[in-house]
Amino acid sequence: MKYDIKITKVKDSKLSTVDFDNIPFGRTFSDHMFVADYIDGAWTNLEIVPFEHFQIHPASMVLHYGQAIFEGMKASKGIDGKPYFLRPEQHSQRLNASAQRMCMPEVPEDLFLQAINELVYLDKDWIPPAKGSALYLRPYMFANDEFIGVAPASVYKFIIFTGPVGPYYPKPVRLLVADQFVRAVKGGVGEAKTAGNYAASLLPAKQAQEQGYDQVLWMDAHEFKYIQEAGTMNIFFVIDGKVVTPATDGAILKGITRDTIIKVLRAKGYTVEERPLAIDEVIEAHKNGTLQECFGTGTAAVVAHVANFTHKGTTYELPAIEDRKIGALAKESIDGLRALTIEDEHGWIVEAKPQAMVQA
Ligand SMILES: *Cc1c(COP(=O)(O)O)cnc(C)c1O
């Protein structure tokens, strides 16, 4: 279905004020944003407008009860200079899975896709050309009834804004294995990309940083035995040549980067196991010299190598970064697919085109 999205363009682009070689992450926003309202059971007021502030009522339900979900995705420039997405429909589907868990309305996939296509095409000059850099998209939805009764809201706002991000070369991260706080519990909302998960993780992350670590390695909420995720990234280990990542069990966010890396590595002939992974097994592998790699994955960093992890006061160092073949291959594969320098065997790469061009 084709939606009627009203487009109002900016009078003066801010693009000339941006230095693509020096983009502060998360603080630079491009010219336009997509906005829509959910009222009386339908999405209406579909518009692309200049990026600007909007008003919110003091009783807006999201500010009180936290029905808020989001996505994080990227558009990049291929070597042909055109704008591309990687698996955009996956982000649409995950947004709707989050919506379902948080008792929020779904955004039809064709509306989501039309909105990101129109928006990215309009602001395509905001995509930094350097490999590994991208236009970051932040689709999000929140409850917006002017009412403070506890109930699922009936009015929602769905917004997509974007901003350029430079290549992200995270320093290898030091992880503190959680032994007190939990991120998510089976039956909870760990699988939803919902704001409250982030709020709940701030104190444990801050305490870990005060002790000299970068991120918390989250463990299962029942026994603190099985590994879940690292900070806001999924986590992979390479043990004796095999790639192992915790199985998504309801408490782990189903990362699209995680899924892409699993499929890329399997296609290259690696064994990738998705299964419960106990911290004791990783420590045992470290002791017998078979723990070869550990890396976190997510849209922003793609791959972040883990330097070491600390469990019950003991720090376990991972091998030198130069020897991390599989993590490096995973990152190269995703950056290369996005840049069109690697063949897209899976049909994951989609050109960003506005509706007018699709029909032509
Ligand atoms: C978004 C997110 C990830 C990574 O998901 P991607 O789709 O790969 O970006 C991992 N863990 C958490 C908790 C997240 O919110």
The ligand as a Gaussian input file, in Angstrom:
#p B3LYP/6-31G(d) Opt

LIG

0 1
 C       19.659000      -2.695000      20.035000
 C       20.290000      -3.662000      21.009000
 C       21.219000      -4.636000      20.610000
 C       21.780000      -4.717000      19.209000
 O       20.819000      -4.887000      18.239000
 P       21.175000      -4.553000      16.711000
 O       19.933000      -4.864000      15.985000
 O       22.294000      -5.445000      16.333000
 O       21.572000      -3.127000      16.679000
 C       21.672000      -5.534000      21.556000
 N       21.268000      -5.478000      22.840000
 C       20.400000      -4.546000      23.261000
 C       19.991000      -4.542000      24.681000
 C       19.876000      -3.603000      22.363000
 O       19.013000      -2.700000      22.793000

